[in-house]
Amino acid sequence: MLKATHKGIELFYSQITMNEFQHAQRLFKGLFPLGISKITILDQQNNTVAERLVFVQNKDDKAIQLELNKEEFKTREKVKLDVTSLLSQTDTITSTLSVSVVHEDYFSSTGNNQTIESYLLLDSELKGSIESPATCFIDEKEISAEEKLDLLMMVNGWRSYYWDDLEKFYGKELPNWADYGITIRGNVMKQWGGKPVDDGKVVIGPFSSGFLFEETRTDENGYFSFDRLYLKDKARIMINAETKTGNKRNDILLEAQNEIDTTFSAEYLKKSSADINIPMKFYRENYYRQVAETEFKVKSGILLDEVQAIGQKVTGDGHFRLYGEPDVSLVVLDEDIDKYFNILDYLEGRVAGVIVTGDEVRIRGAVRNPLLIVDGIDTDWSDTRNIPMGDIDKIEILKTGFSTSVYGSRGADGVIAVLTKMGKGEWENNWVRNIHGRITPSFNGFQLPREFYSPKYSAENINDARPDYRPTLLWNPDVTVTNGEAKIEFFTADNLARYHIFVEGISKNGKICLGTSLLTVSIPRK
């Protein structure tokens, strides 16, 4: 029997009758999906007699098209790249595309050694290491891509797929497949008696926007855990704990946070990237680039005589303000923390001309809520209930046109500025909030991604003497596709060279979207 499978899934089988020493069997290529499939010959007892891997590639079935606004560019000139989807009407690019434009000399002699196509269809499916898998998809003068792939199938082993083992996890969360995140663990103890809080409610709440509420319960020993939290940079959070009867006189003790090592040694990177053949052109170009930048810094530097810095101590409350003196400034006292639920409750009946009705605030008969500023940032009034009174240092009210003029038309209905203790910097000074059943610890979260540097030249800076020898003109892993199109703009550098353009992504139906092109910079800027 002849059987064909793809990733462990049976495609078809056919009974074979051997009347002679050899038997020819023709297989229609359209029966095989894109990528690696396996053809197996079985005897009457279903024992494997022979196996053969085959690779099916449709080079004419392109998913995206790239188009440059011109063929040849000057140095420091704007490049316009249009990406157009060639997918069928039933398929779209719903996610984002990754785009990179890299100097040709920075590739090894074999060119780009990996693409999304070569990884998903080839490298991830075969056992062992493959040298420059992307080159297997390129036709050469002596050998075609189809011949390369066929030879590769004859010498490499296939990874086995154990789909039967995965069926027991159908509809369940797969073990160890969850996204990585920060874990916060601790326990809750009663302040009186020091006994653990059983089945208590523990809530992580937001102090700043963008952090959602998370809630859990303590076990019989008072322990709780929050897993896979996504916190950014140095994050200050708020943890509240209460018993199942609502008593908040509890102590929250946190376990030490596991530090995430975000640095890699050069030796580790060398071992992990042993197959990358770095060309000598890379070292030469990089050396000349560093020399040019160093010479510019020396020539453009200005030598100064001795400078004396004379400072003057500035006194204040530590808060940042755009405005001058407020019309009213209220200091939140310790006794106000437990007395008032939120800002609206605190302001009601406290300031002349400020009327609080439910969730609405009016200053001197205005028809809308005043502008709300929290530590200098415009804030929606619906967020006021999420700001604990214990976090507030001052509340200042601006009623007159003179004091609100800095905010223009936004302050036409008045301004209420909330100045928190975080904005004052007290958290950095080990400020401890005295609120029962609440702590506000600080955690080292994930570093925010930074945008890849790509300068924008204009009439003002086109003749800047600073050298620009960027080997990578553009890298953007988050290009948005709208209605099947994406328009990308970037500037060339001072190098006269060729650049490779790679655009990669995945469609809604799982189709590989790969587009490549060449960009030539051959005209010096005059």
Helices and strands as residue ranges (DSSP letters): E 2-6, E 9-14, G 29-31, E 35-42, E 48-56, E 64-68, E 72-74, E 78-85, E 96-103, G 104-106, H 116-118, I 119-123, G 133-137, H 145-155, H 163-167, E 182-190, E 201-205, E 214-217, E 223-229, E 234-236, E 238-242, E 250-254, H 266-272, H 280-300, E 328-331, H 334-339, H 343-347, E 354-357, E 360-363, E 371-374, E 377-378, G 381-386, G 389-391, E 392-398, H 401-404, G 405-411, E 415-420, H 421-424, G 426-429, E 438-439, E 442-444, E 472-480, E 485-491, E 497-506, E 512-523
